[in-house]
Amino acid sequence: MLFLISSASLILMITIIMILIVNLISKKTFMDREKSSPFE
């Protein structure tokens, strides 16, 4: 039972970290796009 809880929390942590990384990358690319084309 304890192993199940720990593995589930580990999966949850990995998922949250991946979502955060994806958000950071998308924000960065969006900012770069805004900078490269200011007259659109």
C-alpha distance matrix in Angstrom:
0.0 3.8 5.4 5.1 6.4 8.8 10.0 10.7 12.5 14.3 15.5 16.6 18.5 20.1 21.2 22.7 24.5 25.9 27.2 28.8 30.4 31.7 33.1 34.9 36.4 37.6 39.1 40.8 42.3 43.4 45.2 46.8 48.0 49.4 51.3 52.7 54.1 55.3 58.1 56.1
3.8 0.0 3.8 5.4 5.2 6.2 8.6 9.8 10.6 12.2 14.3 15.3 16.4 18.4 19.9 21.1 22.5 24.3 25.8 27.0 28.6 30.3 31.6 33.0 34.6 36.2 37.4 39.0 40.7 41.9 43.4 45.0 46.5 47.9 49.5 51.0 52.7 53.7 56.7 54.9
5.4 3.8 0.0 3.8 5.5 5.1 6.0 8.4 9.9 10.4 12.2 14.1 15.2 16.4 18.2 19.9 21.0 22.4 24.3 25.7 26.9 28.5 30.2 31.5 32.8 34.5 36.1 37.4 38.9 40.4 42.0 43.3 44.8 46.4 48.0 49.2 51.0 52.3 55.3 53.4
5.1 5.4 3.8 0.0 3.8 5.5 5.2 6.0 8.6 9.8 10.6 12.2 14.2 15.4 16.4 18.3 20.0 21.1 22.5 24.3 25.8 26.9 28.6 30.3 31.6 32.9 34.5 36.2 37.5 38.7 40.6 42.1 43.2 44.8 46.6 47.9 49.4 50.7 53.5 51.5
6.4 5.2 5.5 3.8 0.0 3.8 5.5 5.1 6.1 8.5 9.9 10.5 12.2 14.3 15.3 16.4 18.3 19.9 21.0 22.5 24.3 25.7 26.9 28.6 30.3 31.5 32.8 34.6 36.2 37.3 38.9 40.6 41.9 43.2 45.0 46.5 48.0 49.1 51.9 50.0
8.8 6.2 5.1 5.5 3.8 0.0 3.8 5.4 5.2 6.1 8.7 9.8 10.4 12.3 14.2 15.3 16.4 18.3 19.9 21.0 22.5 24.3 25.7 26.9 28.6 30.2 31.5 32.9 34.6 36.0 37.4 38.9 40.5 41.9 43.4 44.9 46.7 47.8 50.8 49.1
10.0 8.6 6.0 5.2 5.5 3.8 0.0 3.8 5.5 5.0 6.2 8.6 9.8 10.5 12.3 14.2 15.3 16.5 18.4 20.0 21.0 22.5 24.3 25.7 26.9 28.5 30.2 31.5 32.9 34.4 36.1 37.4 38.8 40.5 42.1 43.3 45.0 46.4 49.3 47.5
10.7 9.8 8.4 6.0 5.1 5.4 3.8 0.0 3.8 5.4 5.2 6.2 8.7 10.0 10.6 12.4 14.3 15.4 16.5 18.4 20.0 21.1 22.6 24.4 25.8 27.0 28.6 30.3 31.7 32.8 34.6 36.2 37.4 38.9 40.7 42.0 43.5 44.7 47.5 45.5
12.5 10.6 9.9 8.6 6.1 5.2 5.5 3.8 0.0 3.8 5.4 4.9 6.1 8.6 9.7 10.4 12.2 14.1 15.2 16.4 18.3 19.9 21.0 22.5 24.3 25.7 26.8 28.5 30.3 31.3 32.8 34.6 36.0 37.3 39.0 40.5 42.1 43.1 46.1 44.3
14.3 12.2 10.4 9.8 8.5 6.1 5.0 5.4 3.8 0.0 3.8 5.4 5.1 6.2 8.6 9.9 10.6 12.3 14.3 15.4 16.5 18.3 20.0 21.1 22.5 24.3 25.7 27.0 28.7 30.1 31.6 33.0 34.6 36.1 37.6 38.9 40.8 42.0 45.0 43.4
15.5 14.3 12.2 10.6 9.9 8.7 6.2 5.2 5.4 3.8 0.0 3.8 5.5 5.1 6.1 8.6 9.9 10.5 12.3 14.3 15.3 16.4 18.3 20.0 21.0 22.4 24.2 25.7 27.0 28.4 30.2 31.5 32.8 34.5 36.2 37.3 38.9 40.4 43.2 41.3
16.6 15.3 14.1 12.2 10.5 9.8 8.6 6.2 4.9 5.4 3.8 0.0 3.8 5.5 5.1 6.2 8.6 9.9 10.6 12.3 14.3 15.3 16.5 18.4 20.0 21.1 22.5 24.3 25.9 26.8 28.6 30.3 31.5 32.8 34.7 36.2 37.6 38.7 41.5 39.6
18.5 16.4 15.2 14.2 12.2 10.4 9.8 8.7 6.1 5.1 5.5 3.8 0.0 3.8 5.4 5.1 6.1 8.6 9.9 10.6 12.3 14.2 15.3 16.5 18.4 20.0 21.1 22.5 24.4 25.6 27.0 28.6 30.2 31.5 33.0 34.6 36.4 37.4 40.4 38.9
20.1 18.4 16.4 15.4 14.3 12.3 10.5 10.0 8.6 6.2 5.1 5.5 3.8 0.0 3.8 5.5 5.1 6.1 8.6 9.9 10.5 12.2 14.2 15.3 16.4 18.2 19.9 21.0 22.5 24.1 25.7 26.9 28.4 30.1 31.6 32.8 34.7 36.0 39.1 37.4
21.2 19.9 18.2 16.4 15.3 14.2 12.3 10.6 9.7 8.6 6.1 5.1 5.4 3.8 0.0 3.8 5.5 5.1 6.2 8.6 9.9 10.6 12.3 14.3 15.4 16.4 18.3 20.0 21.1 22.3 24.3 25.7 26.8 28.4 30.3 31.5 33.0 34.3 37.1 35.2
22.7 21.1 19.9 18.3 16.4 15.3 14.2 12.4 10.4 9.9 8.6 6.2 5.1 5.5 3.8 0.0 3.8 5.5 5.1 6.2 8.7 9.9 10.5 12.3 14.3 15.4 16.4 18.3 20.1 20.9 22.5 24.4 25.7 26.8 28.6 30.3 31.7 32.7 35.6 33.9
24.5 22.5 21.0 20.0 18.3 16.4 15.3 14.3 12.2 10.6 9.9 8.6 6.1 5.1 5.5 3.8 0.0 3.8 5.5 5.1 6.2 8.6 9.9 10.6 12.3 14.2 15.3 16.5 18.4 19.9 21.1 22.6 24.3 25.7 27.0 28.6 30.4 31.6 34.7 33.3
25.9 24.3 22.4 21.1 19.9 18.3 16.5 15.4 14.1 12.3 10.5 9.9 8.6 6.1 5.1 5.5 3.8 0.0 3.8 5.4 5.1 6.1 8.6 9.9 10.5 12.2 14.1 15.3 16.5 18.1 19.9 21.0 22.4 24.2 25.7 26.9 28.6 30.1 33.0 31.4
27.2 25.8 24.3 22.5 21.0 19.9 18.4 16.5 15.2 14.3 12.3 10.6 9.9 8.6 6.2 5.1 5.5 3.8 0.0 3.8 5.5 5.1 6.1 8.6 9.9 10.5 12.1 14.2 15.4 16.3 18.2 19.9 20.9 22.3 24.3 25.7 27.0 28.2 31.0 29.2
28.8 27.0 25.7 24.3 22.5 21.0 20.0 18.4 16.4 15.4 14.3 12.3 10.6 9.9 8.6 6.2 5.1 5.4 3.8 0.0 3.8 5.5 5.1 6.2 8.6 9.9 10.5 12.2 14.3 15.2 16.4 18.3 19.9 21.0 22.5 24.3 25.9 26.8 29.9 28.5
30.4 28.6 26.9 25.8 24.3 22.5 21.0 20.0 18.3 16.5 15.3 14.3 12.3 10.5 9.9 8.7 6.2 5.1 5.5 3.8 0.0 3.8 5.4 5.1 6.1 8.6 9.9 10.5 12.3 14.1 15.3 16.5 18.3 19.9 21.1 22.5 24.5 25.8 29.0 27.7
31.7 30.3 28.5 26.9 25.7 24.3 22.5 21.1 19.9 18.3 16.4 15.3 14.2 12.2 10.6 9.9 8.6 6.1 5.1 5.5 3.8 0.0 3.8 5.5 5.1 6.1 8.5 9.8 10.6 12.1 14.1 15.3 16.3 18.2 19.9 21.0 22.5 24.1 26.9 25.3
33.1 31.6 30.2 28.6 26.9 25.7 24.3 22.6 21.0 20.0 18.3 16.5 15.3 14.2 12.3 10.5 9.9 8.6 6.1 5.1 5.4 3.8 0.0 3.8 5.5 5.2 6.0 8.5 10.0 10.4 12.2 14.2 15.2 16.3 18.3 19.9 21.2 22.2 25.1 23.5
34.9 33.0 31.5 30.3 28.6 26.9 25.7 24.4 22.5 21.1 20.0 18.4 16.5 15.3 14.3 12.3 10.6 9.9 8.6 6.2 5.1 5.5 3.8 0.0 3.8 5.6 5.2 6.1 8.7 9.8 10.5 12.3 14.2 15.3 16.5 18.3 20.2 21.1 24.4 23.3
36.4 34.6 32.8 31.6 30.3 28.6 26.9 25.8 24.3 22.5 21.0 20.0 18.4 16.4 15.4 14.3 12.3 10.5 9.9 8.6 6.1 5.1 5.5 3.8 0.0 3.8 5.5 5.1 6.2 8.5 9.9 10.5 12.2 14.2 15.4 16.4 18.4 20.0 23.2 22.0
37.6 36.2 34.5 32.9 31.5 30.2 28.5 27.0 25.7 24.3 22.4 21.1 20.0 18.2 16.4 15.4 14.2 12.2 10.5 9.9 8.6 6.1 5.2 5.6 3.8 0.0 3.8 5.4 5.2 6.0 8.6 9.8 10.4 12.2 14.2 15.2 16.5 18.0 20.9 19.3
39.1 37.4 36.1 34.5 32.8 31.5 30.2 28.6 26.8 25.7 24.2 22.5 21.1 19.9 18.3 16.4 15.3 14.1 12.1 10.5 9.9 8.5 6.0 5.2 5.5 3.8 0.0 3.8 5.6 5.0 6.1 8.6 9.8 10.5 12.3 14.2 15.6 16.3 19.5 18.3
40.8 39.0 37.4 36.2 34.6 32.9 31.5 30.3 28.5 27.0 25.7 24.3 22.5 21.0 20.0 18.3 16.5 15.3 14.2 12.2 10.5 9.8 8.5 6.1 5.1 5.4 3.8 0.0 3.8 5.4 5.1 6.2 8.6 9.9 10.6 12.3 14.4 15.6 19.0 18.3
42.3 40.7 38.9 37.5 36.2 34.6 32.9 31.7 30.3 28.7 27.0 25.9 24.4 22.5 21.1 20.1 18.4 16.5 15.4 14.3 12.3 10.6 10.0 8.7 6.2 5.2 5.6 3.8 0.0 3.8 5.4 5.0 6.1 8.6 9.8 10.4 12.3 14.2 17.2 16.2
43.4 41.9 40.4 38.7 37.3 36.0 34.4 32.8 31.3 30.1 28.4 26.8 25.6 24.1 22.3 20.9 19.9 18.1 16.3 15.2 14.1 12.1 10.4 9.8 8.5 6.0 5.0 5.4 3.8 0.0 3.8 5.4 5.1 6.2 8.7 9.9 10.8 12.0 14.9 13.6
45.2 43.4 42.0 40.6 38.9 37.4 36.1 34.6 32.8 31.6 30.2 28.6 27.0 25.7 24.3 22.5 21.1 19.9 18.2 16.4 15.3 14.1 12.2 10.5 9.9 8.6 6.1 5.1 5.4 3.8 0.0 3.8 5.4 5.0 6.2 8.7 10.2 10.7 14.1 13.8
46.8 45.0 43.3 42.1 40.6 38.9 37.4 36.2 34.6 33.0 31.5 30.3 28.6 26.9 25.7 24.4 22.6 21.0 19.9 18.3 16.5 15.3 14.2 12.3 10.5 9.8 8.6 6.2 5.0 5.4 3.8 0.0 3.8 5.4 5.1 6.1 8.7 10.3 13.7 13.6
48.0 46.5 44.8 43.2 41.9 40.5 38.8 37.4 36.0 34.6 32.8 31.5 30.2 28.4 26.8 25.7 24.3 22.4 20.9 19.9 18.3 16.3 15.2 14.2 12.2 10.4 9.8 8.6 6.1 5.1 5.4 3.8 0.0 3.8 5.4 5.2 6.3 8.5 11.3 10.5
49.4 47.9 46.4 44.8 43.2 41.9 40.5 38.9 37.3 36.1 34.5 32.8 31.5 30.1 28.4 26.8 25.7 24.2 22.3 21.0 19.9 18.2 16.3 15.3 14.2 12.2 10.5 9.9 8.6 6.2 5.0 5.4 3.8 0.0 3.8 5.6 5.6 5.9 9.2 8.8
51.3 49.5 48.0 46.6 45.0 43.4 42.1 40.7 39.0 37.6 36.2 34.7 33.0 31.6 30.3 28.6 27.0 25.7 24.3 22.5 21.1 19.9 18.3 16.5 15.4 14.2 12.3 10.6 9.8 8.7 6.2 5.1 5.4 3.8 0.0 3.8 5.6 5.8 9.6 10.6
52.7 51.0 49.2 47.9 46.5 44.9 43.3 42.0 40.5 38.9 37.3 36.2 34.6 32.8 31.5 30.3 28.6 26.9 25.7 24.3 22.5 21.0 19.9 18.3 16.4 15.2 14.2 12.3 10.4 9.9 8.7 6.1 5.2 5.6 3.8 0.0 3.8 6.3 9.1 9.9
54.1 52.7 51.0 49.4 48.0 46.7 45.0 43.5 42.1 40.8 38.9 37.6 36.4 34.7 33.0 31.7 30.4 28.6 27.0 25.9 24.5 22.5 21.2 20.2 18.4 16.5 15.6 14.4 12.3 10.8 10.2 8.7 6.3 5.6 5.6 3.8 0.0 3.8 5.7 6.1
55.3 53.7 52.3 50.7 49.1 47.8 46.4 44.7 43.1 42.0 40.4 38.7 37.4 36.0 34.3 32.7 31.6 30.1 28.2 26.8 25.8 24.1 22.2 21.1 20.0 18.0 16.3 15.6 14.2 12.0 10.7 10.3 8.5 5.9 5.8 6.3 3.8 0.0 3.8 5.8
58.1 56.7 55.3 53.5 51.9 50.8 49.3 47.5 46.1 45.0 43.2 41.5 40.4 39.1 37.1 35.6 34.7 33.0 31.0 29.9 29.0 26.9 25.1 24.4 23.2 20.9 19.5 19.0 17.2 14.9 14.1 13.7 11.3 9.2 9.6 9.1 5.7 3.8 0.0 3.8
56.1 54.9 53.4 51.5 50.0 49.1 47.5 45.5 44.3 43.4 41.3 39.6 38.9 37.4 35.2 33.9 33.3 31.4 29.2 28.5 27.7 25.3 23.5 23.3 22.0 19.3 18.3 18.3 16.2 13.6 13.8 13.6 10.5 8.8 10.6 9.9 6.1 5.8 3.8 0.0
